Amino acid sequence: MSVTNPTPKDTTDSPTPPIEEKPTPAKSGFLTATFEELKLVVWPSRQQLFSESIAVILMVMLSAAAIAAVSRFYGWGASQIFR
């Protein structure tokens, strides 16, 4: 691997010309950009949506059961200590 020294061509600071954009109304530009982004979205299939929804529901139920079990355990423990 060889290292080269910069040449005057590499180190000259030439300003880049400003990019001229056509002015657009704020709402129109926002809506256009929004629709362009929505075209890039990969939407899930019906089967994928269903299976992932079931997975989320099961995980929420499992988490709720775990929190309820811990809460009941600490409630039972507190009732044993503070009779």
Secondary structure, DSSP 8 states (H G I E B T S, - for coil): -------HHHH--------------HHHHHHHHHHHHHHH-----HHHHHHHHHHHHHHHHHHHHHHHHHHHHHHHHHHHH--
